[in-house]
Amino acid sequence: MKAEKMREWTPEELEAKVREFSDQLFRLKFQLMNGQTETLVKIRTLRKDIARAKTLRRDLELRGPAAKQADEGR
């Protein structure tokens, strides 16, 4: 998923997506260990998406509410 699209999400949506991506990653890793799947590309993609979402969430925390209002004014 592109970071540009993720930037439009609220902090709550980012948190929900982190949980969703983490759950998907857990299931895929479990399937991989049991030999049910070999989707390494999907696992790598999910790890990167989790990192992007966490980075954007942290960026919003550091910038604070003033930056959020400035972003809405664009």
N, CA, C and O atoms as CSV, one atom per row, in Angstrom:
chain,resi,resn,atom,element,x,y,z
A,1,MET,N,N,0.846,-1.169,0.000
A,1,MET,CA,C,0.000,0.000,0.000
A,1,MET,C,C,0.895,1.236,0.000
A,1,MET,O,O,1.946,1.260,0.640
A,2,LYS,N,N,0.469,2.237,-0.712
A,2,LYS,CA,C,1.242,3.464,-0.839
A,2,LYS,C,C,1.082,4.339,0.405
A,2,LYS,O,O,0.003,4.419,0.992
A,3,ALA,N,N,2.166,4.983,0.787
A,3,ALA,CA,C,2.138,5.879,1.944
A,3,ALA,C,C,1.240,7.085,1.679
A,3,ALA,O,O,0.639,7.627,2.606
A,4,GLU,N,N,1.146,7.503,0.421
A,4,GLU,CA,C,0.296,8.648,0.075
A,4,GLU,C,C,-1.151,8.394,0.503
A,4,GLU,O,O,-1.807,9.279,1.051
A,5,LYS,N,N,-1.635,7.190,0.249
A,5,LYS,CA,C,-3.006,6.847,0.627
A,5,LYS,C,C,-3.141,6.765,2.147
A,5,LYS,O,O,-4.155,7.174,2.712
A,6,MET,N,N,-2.107,6.232,2.799
A,6,MET,CA,C,-2.136,6.099,4.257
A,6,MET,C,C,-2.148,7.458,4.952
A,6,MET,O,O,-2.698,7.585,6.046
A,7,ARG,N,N,-1.553,8.468,4.336
A,7,ARG,CA,C,-1.496,9.801,4.944
A,7,ARG,C,C,-2.889,10.402,5.127
A,7,ARG,O,O,-3.073,11.292,5.957
A,8,GLU,N,N,-3.854,9.929,4.371
A,8,GLU,CA,C,-5.214,10.456,4.462
A,8,GLU,C,C,-5.971,9.881,5.649
A,8,GLU,O,O,-7.031,10.395,6.009
A,9,TRP,N,N,-5.452,8.831,6.260
A,9,TRP,CA,C,-6.139,8.176,7.361
A,9,TRP,C,C,-5.956,8.936,8.665
A,9,TRP,O,O,-4.952,9.618,8.869
A,10,THR,N,N,-6.936,8.807,9.535
A,10,THR,CA,C,-6.848,9.383,10.877
A,10,THR,C,C,-5.974,8.481,11.746
A,10,THR,O,O,-5.715,7.336,11.375
A,11,PRO,N,N,-5.515,8.977,12.899
A,11,PRO,CA,C,-4.719,8.118,13.791
A,11,PRO,C,C,-5.464,6.851,14.215
A,11,PRO,O,O,-4.850,5.796,14.379
A,12,GLU,N,N,-6.772,6.952,14.391
A,12,GLU,CA,C,-7.556,5.781,14.770
A,12,GLU,C,C,-7.572,4.753,13.637
A,12,GLU,O,O,-7.461,3.551,13.879
A,13,GLU,N,N,-7.709,5.233,12.410
A,13,GLU,CA,C,-7.691,4.329,11.260
A,13,GLU,C,C,-6.312,3.682,11.102
A,13,GLU,O,O,-6.211,2.502,10.768
A,14,LEU,N,N,-5.263,4.450,11.340
A,14,LEU,CA,C,-3.917,3.885,11.275
A,14,LEU,C,C,-3.739,2.778,12.303
A,14,LEU,O,O,-3.182,1.722,12.001
A,15,GLU,N,N,-4.213,3.023,13.514
A,15,GLU,CA,C,-4.111,2.016,14.578
A,15,GLU,C,C,-4.881,0.748,14.207
A,15,GLU,O,O,-4.396,-0.364,14.420
A,16,ALA,N,N,-6.073,0.921,13.656
A,16,ALA,CA,C,-6.874,-0.236,13.243
A,16,ALA,C,C,-6.169,-1.014,12.134
A,16,ALA,O,O,-6.178,-2.245,12.131
A,17,LYS,N,N,-5.566,-0.301,11.201
A,17,LYS,CA,C,-4.854,-0.971,10.104
A,17,LYS,C,C,-3.619,-1.709,10.611
A,17,LYS,O,O,-3.305,-2.794,10.123
A,18,VAL,N,N,-2.917,-1.133,11.585
A,18,VAL,CA,C,-1.757,-1.821,12.154
A,18,VAL,C,C,-2.198,-3.154,12.756
A,18,VAL,O,O,-1.551,-4.181,12.550
A,19,ARG,N,N,-3.306,-3.129,13.500
A,19,ARG,CA,C,-3.818,-4.370,14.082
A,19,ARG,C,C,-4.239,-5.359,13.007
A,19,ARG,O,O,-3.952,-6.551,13.108
A,20,GLU,N,N,-4.922,-4.861,11.974
A,20,GLU,CA,C,-5.378,-5.723,10.893
A,20,GLU,C,C,-4.192,-6.350,10.157
A,20,GLU,O,O,-4.182,-7.554,9.902
A,21,PHE,N,N,-3.199,-5.532,9.817
A,21,PHE,CA,C,-2.016,-6.042,9.122
A,21,PHE,C,C,-1.269,-7.045,9.992
A,21,PHE,O,O,-0.785,-8.060,9.489
A,22,SER,N,N,-1.170,-6.772,11.294
A,22,SER,CA,C,-0.472,-7.676,12.209
A,22,SER,C,C,-1.186,-9.024,12.290
A,22,SER,O,O,-0.542,-10.073,12.310
A,23,ASP,N,N,-2.520,-8.991,12.335
A,23,ASP,CA,C,-3.284,-10.239,12.360
A,23,ASP,C,C,-3.066,-11.041,11.079
A,23,ASP,O,O,-2.883,-12.257,11.126
A,24,GLN,N,N,-3.085,-10.359,9.943
A,24,GLN,CA,C,-2.852,-11.042,8.665
A,24,GLN,C,C,-1.453,-11.643,8.628
A,24,GLN,O,O,-1.265,-12.770,8.170
A,25,LEU,N,N,-0.475,-10.884,9.113
A,25,LEU,CA,C,0.899,-11.362,9.129
A,25,LEU,C,C,1.033,-12.598,10.005
A,25,LEU,O,O,1.707,-13.557,9.628
A,26,PHE,N,N,0.398,-12.583,11.167
A,26,PHE,CA,C,0.435,-13.739,12.060
A,26,PHE,C,C,-0.134,-14.973,11.371
A,26,PHE,O,O,0.458,-16.051,11.422
A,27,ARG,N,N,-1.289,-14.809,10.724
A,27,ARG,CA,C,-1.914,-15.950,10.049
A,27,ARG,C,C,-1.033,-16.497,8.923
A,27,ARG,O,O,-0.898,-17.710,8.761
A,28,LEU,N,N,-0.438,-15.589,8.154
A,28,LEU,CA,C,0.424,-16.032,7.054
A,28,LEU,C,C,1.682,-16.730,7.564
A,28,LEU,O,O,2.116,-17.726,6.987
A,29,LYS,N,N,2.268,-16.214,8.637
A,29,LYS,CA,C,3.448,-16.865,9.204
A,29,LYS,C,C,3.095,-18.255,9.731
A,29,LYS,O,O,3.864,-19.204,9.579
A,30,PHE,N,N,1.937,-18.358,10.342
A,30,PHE,CA,C,1.479,-19.644,10.857
A,30,PHE,C,C,1.294,-20.632,9.709
A,30,PHE,O,O,1.722,-21.782,9.804
A,31,GLN,N,N,0.665,-20.194,8.636
A,31,GLN,CA,C,0.470,-21.046,7.467
A,31,GLN,C,C,1.808,-21.443,6.850
A,31,GLN,O,O,1.977,-22.582,6.415
A,32,LEU,N,N,2.747,-20.521,6.811
A,32,LEU,CA,C,4.065,-20.790,6.238
A,32,LEU,C,C,4.785,-21.868,7.041
A,32,LEU,O,O,5.391,-22.773,6.467
A,33,MET,N,N,4.719,-21.772,8.365
A,33,MET,CA,C,5.380,-22.756,9.216
A,33,MET,C,C,4.747,-24.143,9.094
A,33,MET,O,O,5.423,-25.158,9.266
A,34,ASN,N,N,3.464,-24.178,8.801
A,34,ASN,CA,C,2.768,-25.450,8.638
A,34,ASN,C,C,2.845,-25.977,7.211
A,34,ASN,O,O,2.304,-27.040,6.904
A,35,GLY,N,N,3.513,-25.239,6.350
A,35,GLY,CA,C,3.681,-25.685,4.978
A,35,GLY,C,C,2.445,-25.509,4.118
A,35,GLY,O,O,2.346,-26.120,3.054
A,36,GLN,N,N,1.508,-24.694,4.552
A,36,GLN,CA,C,0.270,-24.515,3.813
A,36,GLN,C,C,0.388,-23.448,2.733
A,36,GLN,O,O,-0.426,-23.401,1.811
A,37,THR,N,N,1.393,-22.598,2.845
A,37,THR,CA,C,1.534,-21.525,1.873
A,37,THR,C,C,3.005,-21.164,1.708
A,37,THR,O,O,3.830,-21.471,2.569
A,38,GLU,N,N,3.317,-20.522,0.619
A,38,GLU,CA,C,4.679,-20.065,0.373
A,38,GLU,C,C,4.652,-18.624,-0.126
A,38,GLU,O,O,5.334,-18.283,-1.092
A,39,THR,N,N,3.871,-17.792,0.526
A,39,THR,CA,C,3.683,-16.419,0.067
A,39,THR,C,C,4.621,-15.469,0.796
A,39,THR,O,O,4.177,-14.645,1.595
A,40,LEU,N,N,5.898,-15.580,0.527
A,40,LEU,CA,C,6.880,-14.708,1.153
A,40,LEU,C,C,6.705,-13.258,0.727
A,40,LEU,O,O,6.954,-12.345,1.514
A,41,VAL,N,N,6.281,-13.043,-0.504
A,41,VAL,CA,C,6.083,-11.680,-0.994
A,41,VAL,C,C,5.000,-10.987,-0.177
A,41,VAL,O,O,5.152,-9.823,0.192
A,42,LYS,N,N,3.919,-11.686,0.105
A,42,LYS,CA,C,2.819,-11.105,0.884
A,42,LYS,C,C,3.277,-10.801,2.311
A,42,LYS,O,O,2.882,-9.784,2.881
A,43,ILE,N,N,4.101,-11.667,2.889
A,43,ILE,CA,C,4.618,-11.443,4.238
A,43,ILE,C,C,5.497,-10.199,4.254
A,43,ILE,O,O,5.373,-9.361,5.148
A,44,ARG,N,N,6.378,-10.074,3.277
A,44,ARG,CA,C,7.249,-8.892,3.204
A,44,ARG,C,C,6.440,-7.617,3.027
A,44,ARG,O,O,6.731,-6.596,3.652
A,45,THR,N,N,5.429,-7.680,2.178
A,45,THR,CA,C,4.577,-6.516,1.933
A,45,THR,C,C,3.847,-6.099,3.208
A,45,THR,O,O,3.769,-4.910,3.518
A,46,LEU,N,N,3.318,-7.063,3.940
A,46,LEU,CA,C,2.614,-6.748,5.180
A,46,LEU,C,C,3.556,-6.128,6.209
A,46,LEU,O,O,3.176,-5.185,6.903
A,47,ARG,N,N,4.766,-6.642,6.314
A,47,ARG,CA,C,5.733,-6.067,7.253
A,47,ARG,C,C,6.028,-4.613,6.911
A,47,ARG,O,O,6.133,-3.770,7.802
A,48,LYS,N,N,6.163,-4.318,5.626
A,48,LYS,CA,C,6.429,-2.946,5.196
A,48,LYS,C,C,5.219,-2.046,5.439
A,48,LYS,O,O,5.371,-0.890,5.835
A,49,ASP,N,N,4.018,-2.579,5.201
A,49,ASP,CA,C,2.802,-1.793,5.451
A,49,ASP,C,C,2.650,-1.467,6.931
A,49,ASP,O,O,2.249,-0.359,7.288
A,50,ILE,N,N,2.970,-2.431,7.792
A,50,ILE,CA,C,2.907,-2.196,9.236
A,50,ILE,C,C,3.883,-1.090,9.617
A,50,ILE,O,O,3.541,-0.190,10.383
A,51,ALA,N,N,5.092,-1.159,9.083
A,51,ALA,CA,C,6.106,-0.149,9.391
A,51,ALA,C,C,5.670,1.227,8.896
A,51,ALA,O,O,5.855,2.221,9.598
A,52,ARG,N,N,5.095,1.298,7.697
A,52,ARG,CA,C,4.626,2.589,7.171
A,52,ARG,C,C,3.539,3.175,8.058
A,52,ARG,O,O,3.572,4.359,8.396
A,53,ALA,N,N,2.571,2.339,8.434
A,53,ALA,CA,C,1.458,2.815,9.256
A,53,ALA,C,C,1.958,3.292,10.624
A,53,ALA,O,O,1.514,4.325,11.124
A,54,LYS,N,N,2.880,2.536,11.224
A,54,LYS,CA,C,3.418,2.948,12.521
A,54,LYS,C,C,4.212,4.241,12.403
A,54,LYS,O,O,4.141,5.095,13.287
A,55,THR,N,N,4.963,4.391,11.323
A,55,THR,CA,C,5.743,5.605,11.110
A,55,THR,C,C,4.828,6.815,10.952
A,55,THR,O,O,5.073,7.864,11.548
A,56,LEU,N,N,3.780,6.674,10.155
A,56,LEU,CA,C,2.843,7.778,9.960
A,56,LEU,C,C,2.100,8.119,11.246
A,56,LEU,O,O,1.861,9.290,11.542
A,57,ARG,N,N,1.736,7.091,12.008
A,57,ARG,CA,C,1.060,7.317,13.283
A,57,ARG,C,C,1.971,8.095,14.234
A,57,ARG,O,O,1.522,9.021,14.909
A,58,ARG,N,N,3.234,7.722,14.283
A,58,ARG,CA,C,4.189,8.413,15.149
A,58,ARG,C,C,4.423,9.842,14.672
A,58,ARG,O,O,4.555,10.758,15.484
A,59,ASP,N,N,4.475,10.030,13.375
A,59,ASP,CA,C,4.643,11.368,12.814
A,59,ASP,C,C,3.483,12.265,13.230
A,59,ASP,O,O,3.692,13.428,13.576
A,60,LEU,N,N,2.271,11.738,13.199
A,60,LEU,CA,C,1.113,12.517,13.625
A,60,LEU,C,C,1.188,12.859,15.107
A,60,LEU,O,O,0.806,13.955,15.518
A,61,GLU,N,N,1.686,11.911,15.913
A,61,GLU,CA,C,1.829,12.174,17.347
A,61,GLU,C,C,2.819,13.303,17.597
A,61,GLU,O,O,2.580,14.170,18.437
A,62,LEU,N,N,3.928,13.292,16.869
A,62,LEU,CA,C,4.968,14.294,17.091
A,62,LEU,C,C,4.563,15.666,16.593
A,62,LEU,O,O,4.901,16.675,17.211
A,63,ARG,N,N,3.845,15.716,15.486
A,63,ARG,CA,C,3.451,17.008,14.928
A,63,ARG,C,C,2.335,17.647,15.724
A,63,ARG,O,O,2.253,18.874,15.779
A,64,GLY,N,N,1.485,16.870,16.333
A,64,GLY,CA,C,0.435,17.404,17.183
A,64,GLY,C,C,-0.788,17.871,16.411
A,64,GLY,O,O,-0.834,17.754,15.187
A,65,PRO,N,N,-1.779,18.399,17.120
A,65,PRO,CA,C,-3.045,18.803,16.501
A,65,PRO,C,C,-2.918,20.005,15.570
A,65,PRO,O,O,-3.707,20.132,14.634
A,66,ALA,N,N,-1.956,20.882,15.799
A,66,ALA,CA,C,-1.808,22.064,14.955
A,66,ALA,C,C,-1.455,21.671,13.516
A,66,ALA,O,O,-1.948,22.266,12.557
A,67,ALA,N,N,-0.604,20.673,13.390
A,67,ALA,CA,C,-0.207,20.217,12.055
A,67,ALA,C,C,-1.368,19.545,11.340
A,67,ALA,O,O,-1.493,19.646,10.120
A,68,LYS,N,N,-2.214,18.863,12.091
A,68,LYS,CA,C,-3.371,18.195,11.489
A,68,LYS,C,C,-4.318,19.230,10.905
A,68,LYS,O,O,-4.861,19.025,9.820
A,69,GLN,N,N,-4.523,20.339,11.607
A,69,GLN,CA,C,-5.394,21.395,11.104
A,69,GLN,C,C,-4.780,22.033,9.855
A,69,GLN,O,O,-5.503,22.386,8.922
A,70,ALA,N,N,-3.474,22.181,9.831
A,70,ALA,CA,C,-2.795,22.761,8.663
A,70,ALA,C,C,-2.935,21.832,7.466
A,70,ALA,O,O,-3.101,22.298,6.338
A,71,ASP,N,N,-2.868,20.512,7.698
A,71,ASP,CA,C,-3.029,19.549,6.610
A,71,ASP,C,C,-4.433,19.598,6.033
A,71,ASP,O,O,-4.616,19.436,4.826
A,72,GLU,N,N,-5.424,19.820,6.885
A,72,GLU,CA,C,-6.800,19.869,6.425
A,72,GLU,C,C,-7.053,21.113,5.573
A,72,GLU,O,O,-7.940,21.110,4.720
A,73,GLY,N,N,-6.294,22.151,5.797
A,73,GLY,CA,C,-6.456,23.401,5.074
A,73,GLY,C,C,-5.845,23.382,3.681
A,73,GLY,O,O,-6.075,24.311,2.906
A,74,ARG,N,N,-5.088,22.376,3.344
A,74,ARG,CA,C,-4.443,22.296,2.026
A,74,ARG,C,C,-5.410,22.157,0.915
A,74,ARG,O,O,-5.009,22.078,-0.246
